[in-house]
Amino acid sequence: MLKDINLEIMNGEFVTICGPSGHGKSTLLTILAMLDQADTGMYTIEDIDVSKLTLDKSAKVRSKHIGIIFQSFNLIGDYTVKENVMLPLKYSPHISTAVHEQVFLKAMKDVGLEDKINEYPSNLSGGQQQRVAIARALVTSPSIIFADEPTGNLDSKNAQKILELLKTLNNDGVTVCMVTHDQNIATQSDRIINIHDGVVKADSSERNEVCIIKK
């Protein structure tokens, strides 16, 4: 359970949330990514207080501002790579259907999988599946990406490739917030937030706010 969290994530930062398993990292990320709501307090994204929004309005804000990368990829096995990556566009009314193909192809180019668009997830390696998951997060052109243990299921070589891709996105102006238990991965980000027993035990750095969560 999270307790007394006061946190700001700044525009353009690459932030890592780390700490032992079961101490609140993923819970915090699901709240930040608007997949869940805190019981109390206030949370703002781009000056919008999202803490009391209806599910429908939350989905609209999330689809406009946020991309989410899951540890277990969460790809649909019966869908091709293209169908998996295009899925968020169905829930993104701010993106016209005329540009769907364009943004899809750009996302696939960004992750280097243009030749895999008609493959099924079962035919891909773990690293390739994670890159598909990243493409799916990118296809709505989010300003913020939340990644839950994006390298947790990968070998060290593929883990570093995924981290380099996230760094490139961050260098292009995307705010990245990542959960990891791996200190070697964490130290490659701009800022580390350590959580223990649901409490922020250590934090580093301050810049232009984009996300604020208050108790």
Secondary structure, DSSP 8 states (H G I E B T S, - for coil): ---S--EEEETT-EEEEE-STTSSHHHHHHHHTTSS--SSSEEEETTEE-TT--HHHHHHHHHHHEEEE-TT----TTS-HHHHHHGGGGG-TTS-GGGHHHHHHHHHHHHT-GGGTT--GGGS-HHHHHHHHHHHHHTT--SEEEEESTTTTS-HHHHHHHHHHHHHHHHTT-EEEEEES-HHHHTTSSEEEEEETTEEEE-----SEEEEEE-
